[in-house]
Amino acid sequence: MSEENVEVVVGQFEGANRRDFAAVMDAYAEEVTLVLHGDITSVTGRVAVAGKEAVGEWFGDWFRQFAPDYRFEIEEVRDFGDRVFVVAKHHGRGRSSGVPVELWSSWVYTVRGGKVCRLEAWGDREAALEAAGLRQ
Protein backbone atom coordinates (compact mmCIF):
# COMPACT_ATOMS: atom_id res chain seq x y z
CA MET A 1 0.00 0.00 0.00
CA SER A 2 2.86 2.42 0.69
CA GLU A 3 3.78 2.82 -3.00
CA GLU A 4 0.21 4.00 -3.61
CA ASN A 5 0.60 6.45 -0.71
CA VAL A 6 3.69 7.94 -2.37
CA GLU A 7 1.71 8.28 -5.60
CA VAL A 8 -1.10 10.12 -3.76
CA VAL A 9 1.35 12.58 -2.19
CA VAL A 10 3.46 13.19 -5.30
CA GLY A 11 0.25 13.49 -7.32
CA GLN A 12 -1.05 16.32 -5.16
CA PHE A 13 2.21 18.25 -5.67
CA GLU A 14 1.93 17.66 -9.42
CA GLY A 15 -1.70 18.81 -9.35
CA ALA A 16 -0.68 22.02 -7.57
CA ASN A 17 2.00 22.66 -10.19
CA ARG A 18 -0.65 22.24 -12.95
CA ARG A 19 -3.06 24.45 -10.97
CA ASP A 20 -5.48 21.52 -10.90
CA PHE A 21 -6.67 22.33 -7.41
CA ALA A 22 -9.71 20.05 -7.75
CA ALA A 23 -7.32 17.10 -8.11
CA VAL A 24 -5.29 18.34 -5.13
CA MET A 25 -8.40 18.60 -2.98
CA ASP A 26 -9.53 15.16 -4.10
CA ALA A 27 -6.37 13.74 -2.51
CA TYR A 28 -7.51 14.95 0.94
CA ALA A 29 -9.80 13.19 3.39
CA GLU A 30 -12.73 15.23 4.72
CA GLU A 31 -11.11 15.33 8.19
CA VAL A 32 -7.62 16.27 6.95
CA THR A 33 -5.42 18.30 9.30
CA LEU A 34 -2.56 20.61 8.31
CA VAL A 35 0.02 21.28 11.05
CA LEU A 36 2.81 23.85 10.62
CA HIS A 37 6.01 23.76 12.65
CA GLY A 38 8.96 26.06 13.34
CA ASP A 39 9.68 29.00 11.07
CA ILE A 40 6.70 28.25 8.86
CA THR A 41 4.35 29.37 11.62
CA SER A 42 5.99 32.79 11.76
CA VAL A 43 5.51 33.22 8.00
CA THR A 44 1.88 32.08 7.90
CA GLY A 45 0.70 33.13 11.35
CA ARG A 46 -1.10 29.80 11.87
CA VAL A 47 -0.18 26.56 13.56
CA ALA A 48 -2.94 24.15 12.55
CA VAL A 49 -5.89 23.98 10.18
CA ALA A 50 -8.51 21.23 10.34
CA GLY A 51 -11.04 20.03 7.78
CA LYS A 52 -10.86 19.74 4.02
CA GLU A 53 -12.50 23.10 3.32
CA ALA A 54 -10.25 24.98 5.77
CA VAL A 55 -7.09 23.29 4.47
CA GLY A 56 -8.12 24.16 0.91
CA GLU A 57 -8.69 27.79 1.90
CA TRP A 58 -5.27 27.91 3.60
CA PHE A 59 -3.53 26.64 0.47
CA GLY A 60 -5.62 28.99 -1.69
CA ASP A 61 -4.46 31.94 0.43
CA TRP A 62 -0.86 30.71 0.10
CA PHE A 63 -0.98 30.40 -3.69
CA ARG A 64 -2.69 33.77 -4.14
CA GLN A 65 0.44 35.43 -2.69
CA PHE A 66 2.49 34.31 -5.71
CA ALA A 67 2.53 34.78 -9.47
CA PRO A 68 1.15 31.93 -11.63
CA ASP A 69 4.67 30.53 -12.16
CA TYR A 70 4.89 29.39 -8.51
CA ARG A 71 5.68 25.66 -8.35
CA PHE A 72 7.17 22.86 -6.30
CA GLU A 73 10.16 20.74 -7.21
CA ILE A 74 10.31 17.53 -5.19
CA GLU A 75 13.88 16.87 -4.12
CA GLU A 76 13.36 13.86 -1.86
CA VAL A 77 10.60 11.33 -1.20
CA ARG A 78 10.81 8.60 1.42
CA ASP A 79 8.22 5.95 2.08
CA PHE A 80 7.39 5.10 5.70
CA GLY A 81 4.29 2.95 5.22
CA ASP A 82 1.27 5.12 5.95
CA ARG A 83 3.55 8.17 6.14
CA VAL A 84 5.43 9.81 3.29
CA PHE A 85 8.33 12.22 3.84
CA VAL A 86 8.89 14.88 1.16
CA VAL A 87 11.41 17.69 0.74
CA ALA A 88 10.18 20.24 -1.79
CA LYS A 89 11.81 23.33 -3.20
CA HIS A 90 9.42 26.22 -3.88
CA HIS A 91 10.06 28.47 -6.87
CA GLY A 92 8.20 31.52 -8.04
CA ARG A 93 7.70 35.25 -7.71
CA GLY A 94 5.61 37.39 -5.42
CA ARG A 95 2.29 38.26 -7.09
CA SER A 96 2.48 41.99 -6.34
CA SER A 97 6.21 42.54 -5.95
CA GLY A 98 7.57 40.22 -8.63
CA VAL A 99 10.38 39.37 -6.20
CA PRO A 100 11.81 35.88 -6.78
CA VAL A 101 10.96 33.33 -4.10
CA GLU A 102 12.96 30.20 -3.42
CA LEU A 103 12.57 28.17 -0.25
CA TRP A 104 12.55 24.59 0.95
CA SER A 105 10.03 22.81 3.09
CA SER A 106 9.88 19.33 4.53
CA TRP A 107 6.57 17.51 4.80
CA VAL A 108 5.27 14.40 6.49
CA TYR A 109 2.00 13.18 4.99
CA THR A 110 -0.13 10.51 6.62
CA VAL A 111 -2.24 8.62 4.09
CA ARG A 112 -5.06 6.23 4.97
CA GLY A 113 -7.52 4.66 2.58
CA GLY A 114 -5.89 6.44 -0.35
CA LYS A 115 -6.51 9.90 1.12
CA VAL A 116 -4.24 12.36 2.92
CA CYS A 117 -5.55 12.65 6.47
CA ARG A 118 -2.67 14.68 7.96
CA LEU A 119 0.12 16.80 6.56
CA GLU A 120 2.80 18.48 8.60
CA ALA A 121 5.31 21.03 7.34
CA TRP A 122 8.70 22.18 8.65
CA GLY A 123 11.23 24.60 7.20
CA ASP A 124 14.07 22.30 8.26
CA ARG A 125 14.57 18.75 6.92
CA GLU A 126 16.37 17.36 9.96
CA ALA A 127 13.84 18.81 12.37
CA ALA A 128 11.04 17.22 10.34
CA LEU A 129 12.65 13.78 10.37
CA GLU A 130 13.39 13.96 14.07
CA ALA A 131 10.02 15.34 15.15
CA ALA A 132 8.16 12.75 13.10
CA GLY A 133 10.33 9.94 14.50
CA LEU A 134 11.51 9.01 11.03
CA ARG A 135 15.26 9.32 11.48
CA GLN A 136 16.96 6.23 10.00
WOCORKA-V12512 format. One line per field, one symbol per residue. ss: DSSP state (H for helix, E for strand, L for the rest). Layout:
ss: ???
//
This chain:
ss: LHHHHHHHHHHHHHHHHHLLHHHHHHLEEEEEEEEELLHHHHHHLLLEEELHHHHHHHHHHHHHLELLLLEEEEEEEEEELLEEEEEEEEEEEELLLLLEEEEEEEEEEEEELLEEEEEEEELLHHHHHHHLLLLL
//
